[in-house]
Amino acid sequence: MIRMEDKIGVFICTGYGIAEALDVDALCKVATEEYSVPFCTTVDSCEGPGLDSINEAIEAQSLNKVVIAGISPRRYVDHQFPTAVIVEKIALREHVVWCQPAGEEDTQMLAEDYLRMYITKIQKMGFLEPFQPEEDIDTSILVVGGGVAGITAALEAAAAGYEVKLVEKTAELGGWLAKQHKSVPTRPPYRELEDTGVDELIARVQADPRIQVYTSATTGAIEGAPGLFDVTLKSAGNGKPVDEAIDKFRVGAIIQATGWTPKDPREDLEYGKLDDVIRNVELEALVKDKGRIVRPSDGKEVKSIAFIQCGGSAAKEHHSYCSSICCLTSLKQALYLRESDDDAKAYIFYEFIRTPGQYEDFYRRVQEDPGVFLTRGEVVDVTRNEDGGLTVTVRNTMPGEHIQVNVDLVVLAAGMVPNSADGEAIRALEDAKLKATDGKSGAQQKEAAEKVEQLARHEGTEILNLAYRQGPDLPTLEYDFPDSHFICFPYESRRTGIYPTGAVRQPMDGLAAREDAGGAALQAIQCIEMTSRGEAVHPRSGDKSYPDFFLQRCTQCKRCTEECPFGVLDEDAKGTPLLRATRCRRCGVCMGACPERIVSFKDYSVDMVASMLKAVNVPDEWDEKPRIAAFLCENDAFPALDLAGQHRIQFSPFVRVIPVRCLGSFNLVWVTEAISAGYDGVILIGCKYGDDYQCHFVKGSELAASRQTNVREKLEQMSMENERVELHQLQISEYERIPEIFNNFAELIEEIGMNPFKGM
Amino acid sequence: METAGRTSQVEQAAEPKSPQIAPVENGKPVSIEPDLDFIRVLSTQGAASFKECFQCGTCSATCPISPAENPFPRKEMAWASWGMRDRLLRDPDVWLCHHCNDCSTQCPRGARPGDLLALIRREVVVHYAVPHFLARWVNDPRYAPLLLAIPAVLLGLALMLREPLQDALGITGNTGGKIVFSFSSVFPHWLLNSFFGFFGILAFVGAFVGVVRFWRAIMADRPDQTSAPVKGMGASIIAALKKVISHENFTSCTTARARYPAHLGVFFGFLALSLVSIWVITAKFNPLISSDFVYPFSLLSPWKILANLGGFSLLLGSMWMIYDRLEFSDNAGESNYFDWIFIWTLFLVAVTGFATEFMHFLRLEPHRHIAYFIHLVFVFTVLIYLPYSKFAHVIYRTTAMVFAEYTGRNWGVPTPVAPGNGVSGSQRKEEIENGEK
């Protein structure tokens, strides 16, 4: 059983009440007699001096694989053990002693089964060799977008010692910040308008020897993976033929700071019909250009302005999210007017005023101004009046009245739309186009044509032009913001090594964008450094394993290439997956997807988990002790089990828990294995999915749920009841639901009856 | 986008929006042209942060005496922020406010609605005053010496010219003939009575004209023009006076709790002193007392006791007011010149009154005459500037309270919010009648 080079040691803690609740000698016998483990001993504790004694024994016995049965794996950190040793930890305390009655037969059986499972697992585990590509990892960073976020990201990365290529589509750096007359106050006491400071930022970028600036350029193509991105820049005009390749280089990571575009205001507010109804960006340009505010229609000096917030976005169908800067911009522009004339009047009509954080002080300061009128209400009409001005009608103002004001100018606070492209949608559009012409049946072609129509707005929207199987840009979430796993990390995207920052990621002002860009730069640097060590980035930071594809058995079913949440796998012409290992986050979704079971990690594989299942001692049917296999997501559900233990919540002793990297890595064969091994049911617990997903791998638990139809087929083939497999979603804070789930399922099994395959 | 999610929830709750103008409930949309100077006056003279109001409505919710319908001071805060001076000058609600300041201490923005309303009341007094310049003078510290000089000079002239006047008017004999030790050698009663009577009538006319202007404005501006009054005028006046005398609204205050006893003291002290004064002035023509009326009253005379108690009450009440406003300005409210000049004058009336009384007992010559003169100057000041000083609140507030009774503004009666806006006066009348049954 044990490979020649392996030397396994088992340590069983007697502290924490373990020795009082369990027969420790019997546990040792499981290791030494059933599994012929050469070394098994008890320790008082597995922390502090206890841990030291374990490490001494590892050295003295030359152990290279160690199982510690004691406290939860979450109570250790990696550097506590010698690097060359594989250590598996069993949470006897949290998962057995704290949630089962002491001294009972079932409790002892549970503990022994865990020992069997983990000894089996460690026997199957291989020693990790971090992934190293054949070529050297490049450590430079590409920043796409030369606005305040891009500039700051470039400066920050350069300051940390990394070479930066900064690419800007227009002829000038500075983005929207360079178009502003003044900036809202960024420092206490947040009262006076400030210079934008953009000139200084641009000068610093241009003077930085580590930053190479390309203006009037776009990314024509990006191939490869983190550490190995090959970028082709093409011209965006300005003297050169458009689309001409202007440079090629390699970078290690990419920061996408492509910024935002002002939203077109809603039509019924006469924008575009009345000259004197303009957007905030146009007012800004007017002030910057002329230094004063004049009416577009007749050049008259403007003495009163009505600002309409949300540019009409209060109507849900128009613009349904807060852009966070429009209120500040209107407050600022109201001061432009007020500073020009002490009797000028600025009306600001809003649905909500939002001035995040310390900007509240600026809001108050503008409120205090006698000539600024902030009123909640709904603007219903803007018309030209007899005096040549505009009359604005507002209903349901705060004291409940319908009011009218006469003004010289109406300014619509236009919202922010991210300059993003939905890579997945672009890919889907291409696929649909192909299908619309080459589809097998007429119905299929018609369906595809409809899809082409639906996705038409994505036509030609490419920004990054990634050569990825799953599409040329970052996938986006609601409102077209590039996907960001906001639960755990704001700058994350679903393309490893590519980090969106600034207003493309989330609406934000210049100050927030600068802070954000610093974070994105650190994130890019982190990716480069970890990739060069062959380690995974967030959320399995530091994981040295990587998937291995046994391609001889691949049937080109494309499930892995389609389902990988991170676009890791490209395809060759036949559809065989091509692994770009440095893109990988090690979630194992490919392993869960593969019907041929050809994907495995050295420390996590289909066979390894199946063997753990089989290691459990399944009692005979007439013992009336069912066995339930529970697969818990390592990110939320498994730690939640620790919490259940900490709260001493008791639950059924018949459940055997196996942690999985992600519920998306759950391979259906494990259901078959469990049933044929005599288990009476299988529970899967993953993270919340849907719009506000909490899955660390974006769609793992969602995939597991969608694969349930296949589970049902499997069960039917085996003439088993559908109810024997259950799927749940759980947040880490819902630990108290775990016993409920386990106990209810145990009762259900009692109702349906034992697995007839038991003992076969 | 957490914020986005919240936005959509709110929108789901709200009625679907249409780009068309909704049918307007109360006539046409109000055209607004903010009065920036008015805003500057308010924000520089005692309501520094009122524009920070964001219309949350905490003020109206927390106010113990605001009615459930169209409560103050929230709407006044909005109107003031808009610089709607004309509307505020015609708003009776600013007078229903008793400056409890519960709103000011509860306001999450520190906008101090109570202080703003006090300031607006000052603007109302100034606005309706006739002649207008007197109100401006009363409000300007630079005119304080002049304002004190006017009564001093007038009274001094009258006293100096008393003999020629006496001769010219044909008044003979010593009016204080029976008096043992009197002031009348210097301050003859006929002179004081006619002097104060004359200027009292002037002040009364000034006050009357102001109040009539105010009454017309608020009646013209009431929302329900057509409906009949809820009560008769007489009944309204009686109801309002009952509330004034009982200090019913002050008792509801929590923040400015001290205002209740202080105001009670000043109010009843002043009332008692006025009563005694009127009694004495009319003594000659009053059949009830003319027979055995003898100056001076004995210390044990009920009139003397009432006068002394009134004096004490005025003294203590005004001292309490001053202390409260100095020590607890957060609760008592921002005090400006308009407040101070009135309270200090009242205090000085009481102080000089007692000083005169003591000197009179001690037979201090000529100190008692000097003290009496100063006392008379302060009394005169209070009297003649009534329509122009904070004293005018006596008439404006009472008028507003009568208006509230008359039109059925259910102030002080916290009722559940009625569905729909604006219960008409006649509906309200029915409600009251049903309630009384």
Interface residues (C-beta under 8 A of the other chain):
Chain A: D268 A314 A315 K316 S320 Y321 C322 S324 D343 K345 F352 I353 R354 R364 Q367 E368 D369 P370 G371 F373 L374 T375 R376 E378 V380 D381 T393 V394 R395 N396 T397 M398 P399 G400 E401 H402 I403 Q404 V405 N406 E478 Y479 F481 Q506
Chain B: M1 T3 A4 T7 S8 E11 K17 P19 Q20 I21 A22 V24 E25 N26 K28 P29 V30 S31 I32 E33 P34 L36 I39 R40 S43 S49 K51 E52 F54 Q55 R74 K75 A78 W79 S81 W82 G83 R109 N421
